[in-house]
Amino acid sequence: MSYYQYPPNPYPLPRESTGLSVASLVLGILSMLGFAAIILVPLAGVITGHLAWRREPQSRSLAIAGLITSWIGLLLATIIYALAIWMIWWAGSEYGDYSYYENMTYS
């Protein structure tokens, strides 16, 4: 039996990266500021947030914050797109059937 103790490791462990979490949070904030009109911004925030939540356990709070803001931005973008499509459809159905020449009476 040996009582020899191993020396402590002089090199600290490398810090884990938090890049995906920060990217998710930045994309979520951008999507809340109005860049949700480009649907790729909140979608990229959701994807990077889910990747960060799985891969970076030390920065889960940043990943969750990025996920929440990105999902809200994605929801707002979906509502805006649905409203714009409905307005275009409504305007086309409201004014598309009217014809000036059909309502003219010849005397």
CNS distance restraints for C-alpha pairs under 8 A (distance, minus, plus):
assign (resid  16 and name CA) (resid  56 and name CA) 7.34 0.50 0.50
assign (resid  16 and name CA) (resid  58 and name CA) 7.73 0.50 0.50
assign (resid  17 and name CA) (resid  56 and name CA) 7.25 0.50 0.50
assign (resid  18 and name CA) (resid  22 and name CA) 6.28 0.50 0.50
assign (resid  18 and name CA) (resid  52 and name CA) 7.78 0.50 0.50
assign (resid  18 and name CA) (resid  56 and name CA) 6.62 0.50 0.50
assign (resid  18 and name CA) (resid  59 and name CA) 6.32 0.50 0.50
assign (resid  19 and name CA) (resid  23 and name CA) 6.00 0.50 0.50
assign (resid  20 and name CA) (resid  24 and name CA) 6.04 0.50 0.50
assign (resid  20 and name CA) (resid  48 and name CA) 5.71 0.50 0.50
assign (resid  20 and name CA) (resid  49 and name CA) 6.82 0.50 0.50
assign (resid  20 and name CA) (resid  51 and name CA) 7.12 0.50 0.50
assign (resid  20 and name CA) (resid  52 and name CA) 5.11 0.50 0.50
assign (resid  20 and name CA) (resid  63 and name CA) 7.72 0.50 0.50
assign (resid  21 and name CA) (resid  25 and name CA) 6.23 0.50 0.50
assign (resid  21 and name CA) (resid  48 and name CA) 7.11 0.50 0.50
assign (resid  21 and name CA) (resid  49 and name CA) 6.08 0.50 0.50
assign (resid  21 and name CA) (resid  52 and name CA) 5.23 0.50 0.50
assign (resid  21 and name CA) (resid  53 and name CA) 7.56 0.50 0.50
assign (resid  21 and name CA) (resid  56 and name CA) 7.67 0.50 0.50
assign (resid  21 and name CA) (resid  59 and name CA) 6.63 0.50 0.50
assign (resid  21 and name CA) (resid  60 and name CA) 7.49 0.50 0.50
assign (resid  21 and name CA) (resid  62 and name CA) 5.40 0.50 0.50
assign (resid  21 and name CA) (resid  63 and name CA) 4.57 0.50 0.50
assign (resid  21 and name CA) (resid  66 and name CA) 6.93 0.50 0.50
assign (resid  22 and name CA) (resid  26 and name CA) 6.10 0.50 0.50
assign (resid  22 and name CA) (resid  62 and name CA) 6.60 0.50 0.50
assign (resid  22 and name CA) (resid  63 and name CA) 7.40 0.50 0.50
assign (resid  22 and name CA) (resid  66 and name CA) 7.68 0.50 0.50
assign (resid  23 and name CA) (resid  27 and name CA) 6.05 0.50 0.50
assign (resid  23 and name CA) (resid  45 and name CA) 7.19 0.50 0.50
assign (resid  23 and name CA) (resid  48 and name CA) 6.96 0.50 0.50
assign (resid  23 and name CA) (resid  49 and name CA) 7.97 0.50 0.50
assign (resid  23 and name CA) (resid  66 and name CA) 7.97 0.50 0.50
assign (resid  24 and name CA) (resid  28 and name CA) 5.99 0.50 0.50
assign (resid  24 and name CA) (resid  44 and name CA) 7.61 0.50 0.50
assign (resid  24 and name CA) (resid  45 and name CA) 4.53 0.50 0.50
assign (resid  24 and name CA) (resid  46 and name CA) 6.89 0.50 0.50
assign (resid  24 and name CA) (resid  47 and name CA) 7.91 0.50 0.50
assign (resid  24 and name CA) (resid  48 and name CA) 5.30 0.50 0.50
assign (resid  24 and name CA) (resid  49 and name CA) 4.95 0.50 0.50
assign (resid  24 and name CA) (resid  52 and name CA) 7.92 0.50 0.50
assign (resid  24 and name CA) (resid  62 and name CA) 7.95 0.50 0.50
assign (resid  24 and name CA) (resid  63 and name CA) 6.48 0.50 0.50
assign (resid  24 and name CA) (resid  66 and name CA) 4.68 0.50 0.50
assign (resid  24 and name CA) (resid  67 and name CA) 6.81 0.50 0.50
assign (resid  24 and name CA) (resid  70 and name CA) 7.52 0.50 0.50
assign (resid  25 and name CA) (resid  29 and name CA) 6.14 0.50 0.50
assign (resid  25 and name CA) (resid  45 and name CA) 7.16 0.50 0.50
assign (resid  25 and name CA) (resid  49 and name CA) 7.68 0.50 0.50
assign (resid  25 and name CA) (resid  62 and name CA) 6.50 0.50 0.50
assign (resid  25 and name CA) (resid  63 and name CA) 6.81 0.50 0.50
assign (resid  25 and name CA) (resid  65 and name CA) 6.25 0.50 0.50
assign (resid  25 and name CA) (resid  66 and name CA) 3.69 0.50 0.50
assign (resid  25 and name CA) (resid  67 and name CA) 7.33 0.50 0.50
assign (resid  25 and name CA) (resid  69 and name CA) 7.32 0.50 0.50
assign (resid  25 and name CA) (resid  70 and name CA) 7.75 0.50 0.50
assign (resid  26 and name CA) (resid  30 and name CA) 6.14 0.50 0.50
assign (resid  26 and name CA) (resid  45 and name CA) 7.86 0.50 0.50
assign (resid  26 and name CA) (resid  66 and name CA) 7.19 0.50 0.50
assign (resid  27 and name CA) (resid  31 and name CA) 6.08 0.50 0.50
assign (resid  27 and name CA) (resid  41 and name CA) 6.10 0.50 0.50
assign (resid  27 and name CA) (resid  42 and name CA) 6.34 0.50 0.50
assign (resid  27 and name CA) (resid  44 and name CA) 7.20 0.50 0.50
assign (resid  27 and name CA) (resid  45 and name CA) 4.98 0.50 0.50
assign (resid  27 and name CA) (resid  66 and name CA) 7.34 0.50 0.50
assign (resid  27 and name CA) (resid  70 and name CA) 6.86 0.50 0.50
assign (resid  28 and name CA) (resid  32 and name CA) 6.27 0.50 0.50
assign (resid  28 and name CA) (resid  41 and name CA) 7.78 0.50 0.50
assign (resid  28 and name CA) (resid  42 and name CA) 6.06 0.50 0.50
assign (resid  28 and name CA) (resid  45 and name CA) 5.60 0.50 0.50
assign (resid  28 and name CA) (resid  46 and name CA) 7.90 0.50 0.50
assign (resid  28 and name CA) (resid  66 and name CA) 5.27 0.50 0.50
assign (resid  28 and name CA) (resid  67 and name CA) 7.05 0.50 0.50
assign (resid  28 and name CA) (resid  68 and name CA) 7.58 0.50 0.50
assign (resid  28 and name CA) (resid  69 and name CA) 4.57 0.50 0.50
assign (resid  28 and name CA) (resid  70 and name CA) 4.04 0.50 0.50
assign (resid  28 and name CA) (resid  71 and name CA) 7.76 0.50 0.50
assign (resid  28 and name CA) (resid  73 and name CA) 6.80 0.50 0.50
assign (resid  29 and name CA) (resid  33 and name CA) 6.26 0.50 0.50
assign (resid  29 and name CA) (resid  66 and name CA) 7.65 0.50 0.50
assign (resid  29 and name CA) (resid  69 and name CA) 6.30 0.50 0.50
assign (resid  29 and name CA) (resid  70 and name CA) 7.40 0.50 0.50
assign (resid  30 and name CA) (resid  34 and name CA) 6.71 0.50 0.50
assign (resid  30 and name CA) (resid  35 and name CA) 5.68 0.50 0.50
assign (resid  30 and name CA) (resid  36 and name CA) 7.54 0.50 0.50
assign (resid  30 and name CA) (resid  41 and name CA) 7.50 0.50 0.50
assign (resid  31 and name CA) (resid  35 and name CA) 4.65 0.50 0.50
assign (resid  31 and name CA) (resid  36 and name CA) 4.43 0.50 0.50
assign (resid  31 and name CA) (resid  41 and name CA) 6.12 0.50 0.50
assign (resid  31 and name CA) (resid  42 and name CA) 5.42 0.50 0.50
assign (resid  31 and name CA) (resid  69 and name CA) 7.53 0.50 0.50
assign (resid  31 and name CA) (resid  70 and name CA) 6.46 0.50 0.50
assign (resid  31 and name CA) (resid  73 and name CA) 4.97 0.50 0.50
assign (resid  31 and name CA) (resid  74 and name CA) 7.58 0.50 0.50
assign (resid  32 and name CA) (resid  36 and name CA) 6.79 0.50 0.50
assign (resid  32 and name CA) (resid  69 and name CA) 6.70 0.50 0.50
assign (resid  32 and name CA) (resid  70 and name CA) 7.54 0.50 0.50
assign (resid  32 and name CA) (resid  72 and name CA) 7.35 0.50 0.50
assign (resid  32 and name CA) (resid  73 and name CA) 5.23 0.50 0.50
assign (resid  35 and name CA) (resid  39 and name CA) 7.93 0.50 0.50
assign (resid  35 and name CA) (resid  41 and name CA) 6.73 0.50 0.50
assign (resid  36 and name CA) (resid  40 and name CA) 7.67 0.50 0.50
assign (resid  36 and name CA) (resid  41 and name CA) 6.17 0.50 0.50
assign (resid  36 and name CA) (resid  42 and name CA) 6.07 0.50 0.50
assign (resid  36 and name CA) (resid  73 and name CA) 5.70 0.50 0.50
assign (resid  36 and name CA) (resid  74 and name CA) 6.62 0.50 0.50
assign (resid  36 and name CA) (resid  76 and name CA) 7.18 0.50 0.50
assign (resid  36 and name CA) (resid  77 and name CA) 5.24 0.50 0.50
assign (resid  37 and name CA) (resid  77 and name CA) 5.80 0.50 0.50
assign (resid  37 and name CA) (resid  80 and name CA) 7.83 0.50 0.50
assign (resid  38 and name CA) (resid  77 and name CA) 7.96 0.50 0.50
assign (resid  39 and name CA) (resid  43 and name CA) 6.37 0.50 0.50
assign (resid  39 and name CA) (resid  74 and name CA) 7.01 0.50 0.50
assign (resid  39 and name CA) (resid  77 and name CA) 6.43 0.50 0.50
assign (resid  40 and name CA) (resid  44 and name CA) 5.86 0.50 0.50
assign (resid  41 and name CA) (resid  45 and name CA) 6.29 0.50 0.50
assign (resid  42 and name CA) (resid  46 and name CA) 6.18 0.50 0.50
assign (resid  42 and name CA) (resid  70 and name CA) 4.84 0.50 0.50
assign (resid  42 and name CA) (resid  71 and name CA) 6.89 0.50 0.50
assign (resid  42 and name CA) (resid  73 and name CA) 5.67 0.50 0.50
assign (resid  42 and name CA) (resid  74 and name CA) 5.23 0.50 0.50
assign (resid  43 and name CA) (resid  47 and name CA) 6.32 0.50 0.50
assign (resid  43 and name CA) (resid  70 and name CA) 7.17 0.50 0.50
assign (resid  43 and name CA) (resid  74 and name CA) 6.61 0.50 0.50
assign (resid  44 and name CA) (resid  48 and name CA) 6.08 0.50 0.50
assign (resid  45 and name CA) (resid  49 and name CA) 5.88 0.50 0.50
assign (resid  45 and name CA) (resid  66 and name CA) 6.74 0.50 0.50
assign (resid  45 and name CA) (resid  67 and name CA) 6.83 0.50 0.50
assign (resid  45 and name CA) (resid  70 and name CA) 5.33 0.50 0.50
assign (resid  46 and name CA) (resid  50 and name CA) 6.24 0.50 0.50
assign (resid  46 and name CA) (resid  66 and name CA) 7.48 0.50 0.50
assign (resid  46 and name CA) (resid  67 and name CA) 5.50 0.50 0.50
assign (resid  46 and name CA) (resid  70 and name CA) 5.50 0.50 0.50
assign (resid  46 and name CA) (resid  71 and name CA) 6.44 0.50 0.50
assign (resid  47 and name CA) (resid  51 and name CA) 6.28 0.50 0.50
assign (resid  48 and name CA) (resid  52 and name CA) 5.95 0.50 0.50
assign (resid  49 and name CA) (resid  53 and name CA) 6.06 0.50 0.50
assign (resid  49 and name CA) (resid  63 and name CA) 5.08 0.50 0.50
assign (resid  49 and name CA) (resid  64 and name CA) 6.98 0.50 0.50
assign (resid  49 and name CA) (resid  66 and name CA) 5.86 0.50 0.50
assign (resid  49 and name CA) (resid  67 and name CA) 5.15 0.50 0.50
assign (resid  50 and name CA) (resid  54 and name CA) 6.46 0.50 0.50
assign (resid  50 and name CA) (resid  63 and name CA) 7.37 0.50 0.50
assign (resid  50 and name CA) (resid  67 and name CA) 7.16 0.50 0.50
assign (resid  51 and name CA) (resid  55 and name CA) 6.07 0.50 0.50
assign (resid  52 and name CA) (resid  56 and name CA) 5.26 0.50 0.50
assign (resid  52 and name CA) (resid  57 and name CA) 7.96 0.50 0.50
assign (resid  52 and name CA) (resid  59 and name CA) 7.90 0.50 0.50
assign (resid  52 and name CA) (resid  60 and name CA) 7.35 0.50 0.50
assign (resid  52 and name CA) (resid  63 and name CA) 5.82 0.50 0.50
assign (resid  53 and name CA) (resid  57 and name CA) 6.66 0.50 0.50
assign (resid  53 and name CA) (resid  59 and name CA) 7.79 0.50 0.50
assign (resid  53 and name CA) (resid  60 and name CA) 5.57 0.50 0.50
assign (resid  53 and name CA) (resid  63 and name CA) 5.55 0.50 0.50
assign (resid  53 and name CA) (resid  64 and name CA) 7.20 0.50 0.50
assign (resid  56 and name CA) (resid  60 and name CA) 6.61 0.50 0.50
assign (resid  59 and name CA) (resid  63 and name CA) 6.46 0.50 0.50
assign (resid  60 and name CA) (resid  64 and name CA) 6.01 0.50 0.50
assign (resid  61 and name CA) (resid  65 and name CA) 6.15 0.50 0.50
assign (resid  62 and name CA) (resid  66 and name CA) 6.08 0.50 0.50
assign (resid  63 and name CA) (resid  67 and name CA) 6.04 0.50 0.50
assign (resid  64 and name CA) (resid  68 and name CA) 6.12 0.50 0.50
assign (resid  65 and name CA) (resid  69 and name CA) 6.25 0.50 0.50
assign (resid  66 and name CA) (resid  70 and name CA) 5.90 0.50 0.50
assign (resid  67 and name CA) (resid  71 and name CA) 5.96 0.50 0.50
assign (resid  68 and name CA) (resid  72 and name CA) 6.22 0.50 0.50
assign (resid  69 and name CA) (resid  73 and name CA) 6.13 0.50 0.50
assign (resid  70 and name CA) (resid  74 and name CA) 6.04 0.50 0.50
assign (resid  71 and name CA) (resid  75 and name CA) 6.08 0.50 0.50
assign (resid  72 and name CA) (resid  76 and name CA) 6.16 0.50 0.50
assign (resid  73 and name CA) (resid  77 and name CA) 6.08 0.50 0.50
assign (resid  74 and name CA) (resid  78 and name CA) 6.13 0.50 0.50
assign (resid  75 and name CA) (resid  79 and name CA) 6.22 0.50 0.50
assign (resid  76 and name CA) (resid  80 and name CA) 6.08 0.50 0.50
assign (resid  77 and name CA) (resid  81 and name CA) 6.07 0.50 0.50
assign (resid  78 and name CA) (resid  82 and name CA) 6.03 0.50 0.50
assign (resid  79 and name CA) (resid  83 and name CA) 6.00 0.50 0.50
assign (resid  80 and name CA) (resid  84 and name CA) 6.12 0.50 0.50
assign (resid  81 and name CA) (resid  85 and name CA) 6.14 0.50 0.50
assign (resid  82 and name CA) (resid  86 and name CA) 6.07 0.50 0.50
assign (resid  83 and name CA) (resid  87 and name CA) 6.07 0.50 0.50
assign (resid  84 and name CA) (resid  88 and name CA) 6.22 0.50 0.50
assign (resid  85 and name CA) (resid  89 and name CA) 6.13 0.50 0.50
assign (resid  86 and name CA) (resid  90 and name CA) 5.93 0.50 0.50
assign (resid  87 and name CA) (resid  91 and name CA) 5.98 0.50 0.50
assign (resid  88 and name CA) (resid  92 and name CA) 6.11 0.50 0.50
assign (resid  89 and name CA) (resid  93 and name CA) 6.13 0.50 0.50
assign (resid  90 and name CA) (resid  94 and name CA) 5.89 0.50 0.50
assign (resid  91 and name CA) (resid  95 and name CA) 6.08 0.50 0.50
assign (resid  91 and name CA) (resid  96 and name CA) 7.63 0.50 0.50
assign (resid  92 and name CA) (resid  96 and name CA) 5.01 0.50 0.50
assign (resid  93 and name CA) (resid  97 and name CA) 6.68 0.50 0.50
assign (resid  94 and name CA) (resid  98 and name CA) 7.94 0.50 0.50
assign (resid  99 and name CA) (resid 103 and name CA) 7.12 0.50 0.50
assign (resid 100 and name CA) (resid 104 and name CA) 6.91 0.50 0.50
